[in-house]
Structure formats: C-alpha cells, structure tokens
Amino acid sequence: SAFMMVNTSGRFSGQKAQLLMPQLKENDTHCLIFQYYVAGQREGANPGQLNVYVKENNSPQGIPVWNASGPAYPTWRQVELAVSTFWPNFYQIAFEVVSTGQRGLLAIKDITLQGHQCMSTPHFLHIKGVEVNARQTATFQCTVNGRPQDSHNLWLQGIGGRQTPMRETKPVNSRRYIAVFDVENTTKEDSGRYRCIVHSDKGVGVSSYADLTVKRQE
C-alpha cells in the first residue's frame, strides 16, 4: 500500500505536497480506506490541512471531497472513501497536504482498495443530468444505498465550486432512499458537472458526475 509523510518544518504557509493514486476503472462502487496522522511540535499546533480529491476522467481536480485540519492528535485515524463510478468512466484519487507554516508532521498510510463496499459509509447508485432555462431551479436526485441518518451530511458539489445542501429525502425501500438537491436561480455560469457527497462518521461517499445544462431564456 502507498504511504505519504510530510514534514512541515521550514515550510511556508500554503506550500503543498500531493500523492496521486493510479487511475481506477470499475463499474461499481470502490471502497478505498486509509489512515492519517497529524502531529505538532506543541499541543494544539495545526501544522497543515489534509485534502482528498476524486478526479473523474480527464476533468479538472475540482474541490476536495474530504479534509482534516485543526489541532494535532498523535493517533492514527481511519477513513473510508466510497467512490461510485460506472463504465466507461474512470477516476483518480489525490491526497494533498497544505502547510500552515507551523512545525509538525502529517502522514497517510495503509491506502488500500477493498474488494467490497464500505462497511460504515453509504454509497450512491444513480445521478441523472438536468436541463433547465436560466433563472429556473435545477433539481438533482441521487439514489443512496442505506438509510437516512441524522449523523450523515449530504450536499451537491459542482466542479466549479457551487455547493448546495440537501432539501429532502424520499424513501425507495428499506435499503435505499433518494436525496434531493435544488440549484436555485440558475445562470448560464452554473452549467457544468455536479455530483453528490455524503459524509458519515467514518468517511465520505462520492457519486459520479452528472451534467447541468442551463439554457438562455428566449
């Protein structure tokens, strides 16, 4: 498994280091797990931020799907990444450390691709593209494998940076539900690729992308 360790001592605030994983292609949900560690020179130090990106096909890197920052804690913590892609798409995971200028260590180890779905993090099944006229509301629906839980945080993430909280859930059956997101007052600039994100106590689930097309009003 891959390993990454970044010593932030002597680094300027904003300096970055990245670890790129090989491209993965599978018509299903991958579960990738890793452990991370943050240590500071003194108690309460914040040596840097750890970001995780999921890049689909040859799209831009976009914005992180998961991050960790704040005071250092000298224990290893495990995170699950439930990444849903469907043929013929592929994806690549990038780990990034951004230094704050304070001394410390940030490390990642035991990056492992599981042969099964994540045990504690829900995953997505479907997301469809949406087409609307300018100034209309674009409603995305993502099918989630699992049951709604108060501890789960869901939102819609645009590759350009726009993020939208979940409006409601609709049950499908005892094991699945639909999460509904509204992109309100759309403009031509909102056109692009969007995906669903869910954060659990143990990790993050990431859907594939779907296109939003905003047409000019005649």
Secondary structure as GFF3:
##gff-version 3
##sequence-region A 1 218
A	DSSP	beta_strand	2	7	.	.	.	ID=ss1
A	DSSP	beta_strand	16	20	.	.	.	ID=ss2
A	DSSP	beta_strand	28	40	.	.	.	ID=ss3
A	DSSP	beta_strand	48	56	.	.	.	ID=ss4
A	DSSP	beta_strand	66	68	.	.	.	ID=ss5
A	DSSP	beta_strand	73	85	.	.	.	ID=ss6
A	DSSP	beta_strand	91	99	.	.	.	ID=ss7
A	DSSP	beta_strand	104	114	.	.	.	ID=ss8
A	DSSP	beta_strand	123	127	.	.	.	ID=ss9
A	DSSP	beta_strand	130	133	.	.	.	ID=ss10
A	DSSP	beta_strand	138	145	.	.	.	ID=ss11
A	DSSP	beta_strand	153	158	.	.	.	ID=ss12
A	DSSP	beta_strand	163	173	.	.	.	ID=ss13
A	DSSP	beta_strand	176	183	.	.	.	ID=ss14
A	DSSP	three_ten_helix	188	190	.	.	.	ID=ss15
A	DSSP	beta_strand	192	199	.	.	.	ID=ss16
A	DSSP	beta_strand	203	206	.	.	.	ID=ss17
A	DSSP	beta_strand	210	215	.	.	.	ID=ss18
###
